[in-house]
Amino acid sequence: MLAKRIIPCLDVKDGRVVKGIHFVGLQDVGDAVELGRRYALEGADELVYLDISATLEGRKTFAELVSKVAGAVNIPFTVGGGIRSLEDASRLLDAGADKITLNSAAIARPDLIGEIASKYGRQFVVVAIDAKSCPDGLWRATTHGGSRPSDKELFSWAREAEERGAGEILFTSMDHDGTRNGYPCPVYATLSDSLGIPVIASGGAGSVDDIAAVLTEGKADAALAASIFHYGQYTVAEVKRQLAGKGIPVRI
């Protein structure tokens, strides 16, 4: 069985890592490079950096940050936020990122997935889906940091993204993001069963039990977490030791 991955997520605004609940109420939690270095030393399998400074200047600053991160960590890291073209993706990959993640731009122009995958390979392309449950029982994807609804339904959009060249799906439940109340495991299990590419679970980690549940019951290939690491509730190493003790395969 393949080892499950533990991936700290770092939302970056103006070079600093921030965290909120349901994507709002952002608080500063530390320096982006130093936190990444710490998590790598603790045994993180990968890192995800998401630029939430959407301005052109913010993207320039983010590319500079990516170069600094590449020089500071020895594990793969994925970057996203504001990537709207092949050129945007190239800038960040050339700066040292191992993968890029697409969200709003992929919904606006799905061909972008294939354009980047064709040039760099699908292993470089992660499609992120921020979705919330709706009164009609469907999970619908949102754009622009969760602020705008789209016409994309979670499962069909994930399958389309895979067909277009995505190498992984990063699904964040907006209903659970930042709450530390656990992941919607049945939704992740359905998503994982419907795809042939890895699924990364995001949004809701409050304990090792929550992570264990989404990696087993939810069938996710990796768990993304932020709050539990940023605020010192757990170290990455502690999470991995406890998961291993539960019989879940992880790299120690």
C-alpha beads as a LAMMPS data file, in Angstrom:
LAMMPS data file: protein, C-alpha beads

252 atoms
251 bonds

1 atom types
1 bond types

-500.0 500.0 xlo xhi
-500.0 500.0 ylo yhi
-500.0 500.0 zlo zhi

Masses

1 110.0

Atoms # bond

1 1 1 0.000 0.000 0.000
2 1 1 1.298 3.446 -0.881
3 1 1 2.237 5.673 2.025
4 1 1 -0.304 8.368 2.853
5 1 1 1.026 11.924 2.656
6 1 1 0.765 14.669 5.264
7 1 1 0.874 18.123 3.689
8 1 1 0.906 21.377 5.650
9 1 1 -0.851 24.190 3.793
10 1 1 0.411 27.750 3.974
11 1 1 -1.874 30.552 2.790
12 1 1 0.370 33.491 1.927
13 1 1 -0.492 37.182 1.899
14 1 1 2.302 39.699 1.319
15 1 1 4.954 37.131 2.206
16 1 1 3.348 36.108 5.499
17 1 1 1.371 32.984 6.325
18 1 1 -2.215 33.678 7.388
19 1 1 -5.160 31.525 8.470
20 1 1 -8.895 32.093 8.768
21 1 1 -12.168 30.211 9.137
22 1 1 -14.364 29.599 6.104
23 1 1 -11.755 31.611 4.154
24 1 1 -12.324 34.832 6.167
25 1 1 -11.035 36.465 9.390
26 1 1 -7.384 36.088 8.442
27 1 1 -4.727 36.148 11.165
28 1 1 -0.948 36.317 10.753
29 1 1 0.752 33.093 11.831
30 1 1 4.360 33.449 10.690
31 1 1 7.053 33.776 8.053
32 1 1 6.379 31.682 4.945
33 1 1 9.927 30.439 4.411
34 1 1 10.653 29.690 8.068
35 1 1 7.399 27.796 8.570
36 1 1 8.026 25.766 5.440
37 1 1 11.527 24.904 6.612
38 1 1 10.204 23.853 10.004
39 1 1 7.527 21.587 8.553
40 1 1 10.055 19.987 6.190
41 1 1 12.365 19.233 9.124
42 1 1 9.425 17.762 11.045
43 1 1 8.827 15.245 8.268
44 1 1 6.172 16.784 6.027
45 1 1 5.880 14.881 2.747
46 1 1 5.048 17.988 0.744
47 1 1 3.997 21.608 1.248
48 1 1 1.311 23.685 -0.428
49 1 1 1.682 27.461 -0.700
50 1 1 -1.370 29.401 -1.821
51 1 1 -0.955 33.065 -2.754
52 1 1 -4.036 34.974 -1.658
53 1 1 -2.597 38.353 -2.699
54 1 1 -4.348 38.562 -6.053
55 1 1 -2.748 41.729 -7.441
56 1 1 -0.084 41.703 -10.128
57 1 1 2.446 42.957 -7.597
58 1 1 1.396 40.154 -5.263
59 1 1 2.142 37.569 -7.949
60 1 1 5.589 39.081 -8.531
61 1 1 6.317 38.981 -4.813
62 1 1 5.060 35.399 -4.679
63 1 1 7.453 34.268 -7.423
64 1 1 10.308 35.714 -5.397
65 1 1 9.033 33.864 -2.347
66 1 1 8.872 30.600 -4.306
67 1 1 12.570 30.958 -5.114
68 1 1 13.369 31.433 -1.432
69 1 1 11.285 28.410 -0.440
70 1 1 12.996 26.276 -3.101
71 1 1 16.336 27.163 -1.543
72 1 1 15.159 26.432 1.985
73 1 1 13.305 23.099 1.777
74 1 1 14.229 19.689 0.394
75 1 1 10.714 18.317 -0.142
76 1 1 8.283 18.881 -3.007
77 1 1 6.046 21.906 -2.800
78 1 1 3.006 23.013 -4.756
79 1 1 2.057 26.638 -5.373
80 1 1 -1.165 28.272 -6.477
81 1 1 -3.194 31.445 -6.460
82 1 1 -3.646 33.826 -9.369
83 1 1 -2.398 31.378 -12.019
84 1 1 -4.404 32.285 -15.101
85 1 1 -2.128 31.310 -17.983
86 1 1 0.624 28.965 -19.071
87 1 1 3.029 31.872 -18.555
88 1 1 1.923 32.301 -14.935
89 1 1 2.501 28.599 -14.300
90 1 1 5.863 28.649 -16.054
91 1 1 7.045 31.578 -13.939
92 1 1 6.395 29.668 -10.716
93 1 1 7.716 26.319 -11.923
94 1 1 10.849 28.034 -13.209
95 1 1 11.223 29.710 -9.803
96 1 1 11.497 26.264 -8.207
97 1 1 7.988 24.998 -7.481
98 1 1 7.412 21.274 -8.056
99 1 1 3.709 21.550 -8.936
100 1 1 1.126 24.230 -9.525
101 1 1 -2.498 24.242 -8.505
102 1 1 -5.359 25.722 -10.512
103 1 1 -8.778 26.673 -9.185
104 1 1 -10.785 29.658 -10.432
105 1 1 -8.890 29.905 -13.722
106 1 1 -9.516 26.243 -14.517
107 1 1 -13.251 26.727 -14.044
108 1 1 -13.202 29.865 -16.192
109 1 1 -11.118 28.217 -18.916
110 1 1 -10.790 24.441 -18.523
111 1 1 -8.420 24.198 -21.510
112 1 1 -5.735 25.704 -19.259
113 1 1 -5.387 22.355 -17.465
114 1 1 -4.408 20.600 -20.680
115 1 1 -2.138 23.401 -21.831
116 1 1 0.012 23.164 -18.702
117 1 1 -0.115 19.352 -18.580
118 1 1 0.929 19.144 -22.232
119 1 1 4.010 21.266 -21.626
120 1 1 5.126 20.000 -18.226
121 1 1 3.311 16.694 -17.648
122 1 1 0.173 15.969 -15.675
123 1 1 2.211 15.259 -12.543
124 1 1 2.847 19.015 -12.341
125 1 1 -0.855 19.955 -12.349
126 1 1 -3.112 19.877 -9.288
127 1 1 -6.688 21.050 -9.724
128 1 1 -8.076 22.508 -6.502
129 1 1 -11.806 22.471 -5.912
130 1 1 -13.323 24.597 -3.149
131 1 1 -16.862 23.279 -2.827
132 1 1 -19.779 23.650 -0.453
133 1 1 -22.890 21.563 0.057
134 1 1 -26.074 23.126 -1.296
135 1 1 -29.746 22.749 -0.319
136 1 1 -30.343 20.556 -3.379
137 1 1 -27.921 17.988 -1.954
138 1 1 -25.164 18.677 -4.468
139 1 1 -21.667 19.889 -3.750
140 1 1 -20.938 22.882 -5.942
141 1 1 -17.537 24.362 -6.699
142 1 1 -16.848 28.014 -5.962
143 1 1 -14.300 30.474 -7.298
144 1 1 -12.376 33.539 -6.090
145 1 1 -11.500 32.168 -2.681
146 1 1 -14.923 30.686 -2.132
147 1 1 -16.761 33.968 -2.672
148 1 1 -18.513 33.145 -5.965
149 1 1 -20.634 30.104 -6.845
150 1 1 -20.019 28.306 -10.131
151 1 1 -22.093 25.917 -12.228
152 1 1 -19.595 23.090 -11.625
153 1 1 -20.676 20.109 -9.532
154 1 1 -17.865 18.547 -7.476
155 1 1 -17.784 15.010 -8.845
156 1 1 -18.385 15.773 -12.507
157 1 1 -15.905 18.654 -12.458
158 1 1 -13.244 16.484 -10.800
159 1 1 -13.699 13.813 -13.477
160 1 1 -13.496 16.439 -16.213
161 1 1 -10.324 17.871 -14.675
162 1 1 -8.766 14.404 -14.655
163 1 1 -9.713 13.858 -18.290
164 1 1 -8.177 17.213 -19.226
165 1 1 -4.835 16.369 -17.632
166 1 1 -4.941 16.990 -13.876
167 1 1 -2.564 14.753 -11.945
168 1 1 -4.241 15.258 -8.565
169 1 1 -7.413 16.748 -7.118
170 1 1 -7.234 18.922 -4.005
171 1 1 -10.753 19.127 -2.599
172 1 1 -11.458 21.616 0.177
173 1 1 -14.801 21.434 1.917
174 1 1 -15.699 25.055 2.545
175 1 1 -18.260 23.906 5.093
176 1 1 -15.445 22.481 7.198
177 1 1 -12.489 24.769 6.433
178 1 1 -10.809 26.061 9.589
179 1 1 -13.447 24.590 11.903
180 1 1 -11.274 21.689 13.138
181 1 1 -14.443 19.558 13.209
182 1 1 -13.271 16.832 10.836
183 1 1 -13.625 16.104 7.148
184 1 1 -16.789 14.943 5.313
185 1 1 -15.403 11.426 4.849
186 1 1 -18.283 9.946 2.796
187 1 1 -17.866 12.715 0.226
188 1 1 -14.140 12.036 -0.034
189 1 1 -14.746 8.292 -0.389
190 1 1 -17.166 8.883 -3.262
191 1 1 -14.733 11.271 -4.919
192 1 1 -11.786 8.893 -4.558
193 1 1 -13.792 5.985 -5.955
194 1 1 -14.785 8.024 -9.005
195 1 1 -11.249 9.038 -9.994
196 1 1 -8.068 7.353 -11.127
197 1 1 -5.779 10.058 -9.723
198 1 1 -4.885 10.900 -6.111
199 1 1 -7.232 12.953 -3.946
200 1 1 -5.881 15.371 -1.341
201 1 1 -8.303 16.136 1.496
202 1 1 -8.442 19.682 2.849
203 1 1 -10.602 21.558 5.320
204 1 1 -11.496 20.449 8.829
205 1 1 -8.525 18.730 10.460
206 1 1 -8.807 19.169 14.214
207 1 1 -7.127 15.999 15.471
208 1 1 -5.132 12.994 14.375
209 1 1 -8.369 10.998 14.497
210 1 1 -9.846 13.355 11.893
211 1 1 -6.858 12.822 9.613
212 1 1 -6.909 9.072 10.172
213 1 1 -10.605 8.986 9.273
214 1 1 -10.230 10.814 5.958
215 1 1 -7.241 8.661 4.981
216 1 1 -9.121 5.420 5.738
217 1 1 -12.898 5.910 5.602
218 1 1 -12.489 8.821 3.179
219 1 1 -9.980 6.919 1.030
220 1 1 -7.938 10.093 0.499
221 1 1 -4.344 9.711 -0.619
222 1 1 -3.132 12.700 1.366
223 1 1 -4.352 15.062 4.064
224 1 1 -3.777 18.793 3.930
225 1 1 -3.865 20.672 7.216
226 1 1 -3.059 24.160 8.426
227 1 1 -4.467 25.255 11.781
228 1 1 -3.320 22.228 13.793
229 1 1 0.262 22.834 12.656
230 1 1 0.336 26.641 12.611
231 1 1 -0.953 26.962 16.164
232 1 1 1.250 24.211 17.604
233 1 1 -1.495 21.718 18.405
234 1 1 0.592 19.014 16.743
235 1 1 3.886 18.716 14.946
236 1 1 3.974 16.862 11.658
237 1 1 6.110 14.198 13.314
238 1 1 3.546 13.697 16.083
239 1 1 0.746 13.261 13.565
240 1 1 2.746 10.697 11.624
241 1 1 3.713 8.723 14.724
242 1 1 0.088 8.496 15.802
243 1 1 -1.077 7.531 12.322
244 1 1 1.559 4.809 12.167
245 1 1 0.339 3.573 15.540
246 1 1 -3.122 3.210 14.006
247 1 1 -1.698 1.063 11.215
248 1 1 -1.862 3.756 8.549
249 1 1 1.158 3.649 6.219
250 1 1 3.154 6.880 6.428
251 1 1 6.789 7.803 5.864
252 1 1 8.417 8.318 9.258

Bonds

1 1 1 2
2 1 2 3
3 1 3 4
4 1 4 5
5 1 5 6
6 1 6 7
7 1 7 8
8 1 8 9
9 1 9 10
10 1 10 11
11 1 11 12
12 1 12 13
13 1 13 14
14 1 14 15
15 1 15 16
16 1 16 17
17 1 17 18
18 1 18 19
19 1 19 20
20 1 20 21
21 1 21 22
22 1 22 23
23 1 23 24
24 1 24 25
25 1 25 26
26 1 26 27
27 1 27 28
28 1 28 29
29 1 29 30
30 1 30 31
31 1 31 32
32 1 32 33
33 1 33 34
34 1 34 35
35 1 35 36
36 1 36 37
37 1 37 38
38 1 38 39
39 1 39 40
40 1 40 41
41 1 41 42
42 1 42 43
43 1 43 44
44 1 44 45
45 1 45 46
46 1 46 47
47 1 47 48
48 1 48 49
49 1 49 50
50 1 50 51
51 1 51 52
52 1 52 53
53 1 53 54
54 1 54 55
55 1 55 56
56 1 56 57
57 1 57 58
58 1 58 59
59 1 59 60
60 1 60 61
61 1 61 62
62 1 62 63
63 1 63 64
64 1 64 65
65 1 65 66
66 1 66 67
67 1 67 68
68 1 68 69
69 1 69 70
70 1 70 71
71 1 71 72
72 1 72 73
73 1 73 74
74 1 74 75
75 1 75 76
76 1 76 77
77 1 77 78
78 1 78 79
79 1 79 80
80 1 80 81
81 1 81 82
82 1 82 83
83 1 83 84
84 1 84 85
85 1 85 86
86 1 86 87
87 1 87 88
88 1 88 89
89 1 89 90
90 1 90 91
91 1 91 92
92 1 92 93
93 1 93 94
94 1 94 95
95 1 95 96
96 1 96 97
97 1 97 98
98 1 98 99
99 1 99 100
100 1 100 101
101 1 101 102
102 1 102 103
103 1 103 104
104 1 104 105
105 1 105 106
106 1 106 107
107 1 107 108
108 1 108 109
109 1 109 110
110 1 110 111
111 1 111 112
112 1 112 113
113 1 113 114
114 1 114 115
115 1 115 116
116 1 116 117
117 1 117 118
118 1 118 119
119 1 119 120
120 1 120 121
121 1 121 122
122 1 122 123
123 1 123 124
124 1 124 125
125 1 125 126
126 1 126 127
127 1 127 128
128 1 128 129
129 1 129 130
130 1 130 131
131 1 131 132
132 1 132 133
133 1 133 134
134 1 134 135
135 1 135 136
136 1 136 137
137 1 137 138
138 1 138 139
139 1 139 140
140 1 140 141
141 1 141 142
142 1 142 143
143 1 143 144
144 1 144 145
145 1 145 146
146 1 146 147
147 1 147 148
148 1 148 149
149 1 149 150
150 1 150 151
151 1 151 152
152 1 152 153
153 1 153 154
154 1 154 155
155 1 155 156
156 1 156 157
157 1 157 158
158 1 158 159
159 1 159 160
160 1 160 161
161 1 161 162
162 1 162 163
163 1 163 164
164 1 164 165
165 1 165 166
166 1 166 167
167 1 167 168
168 1 168 169
169 1 169 170
170 1 170 171
171 1 171 172
172 1 172 173
173 1 173 174
174 1 174 175
175 1 175 176
176 1 176 177
177 1 177 178
178 1 178 179
179 1 179 180
180 1 180 181
181 1 181 182
182 1 182 183
183 1 183 184
184 1 184 185
185 1 185 186
186 1 186 187
187 1 187 188
188 1 188 189
189 1 189 190
190 1 190 191
191 1 191 192
192 1 192 193
193 1 193 194
194 1 194 195
195 1 195 196
196 1 196 197
197 1 197 198
198 1 198 199
199 1 199 200
200 1 200 201
201 1 201 202
202 1 202 203
203 1 203 204
204 1 204 205
205 1 205 206
206 1 206 207
207 1 207 208
208 1 208 209
209 1 209 210
210 1 210 211
211 1 211 212
212 1 212 213
213 1 213 214
214 1 214 215
215 1 215 216
216 1 216 217
217 1 217 218
218 1 218 219
219 1 219 220
220 1 220 221
221 1 221 222
222 1 222 223
223 1 223 224
224 1 224 225
225 1 225 226
226 1 226 227
227 1 227 228
228 1 228 229
229 1 229 230
230 1 230 231
231 1 231 232
232 1 232 233
233 1 233 234
234 1 234 235
235 1 235 236
236 1 236 237
237 1 237 238
238 1 238 239
239 1 239 240
240 1 240 241
241 1 241 242
242 1 242 243
243 1 243 244
244 1 244 245
245 1 245 246
246 1 246 247
247 1 247 248
248 1 248 249
249 1 249 250
250 1 250 251
251 1 251 252
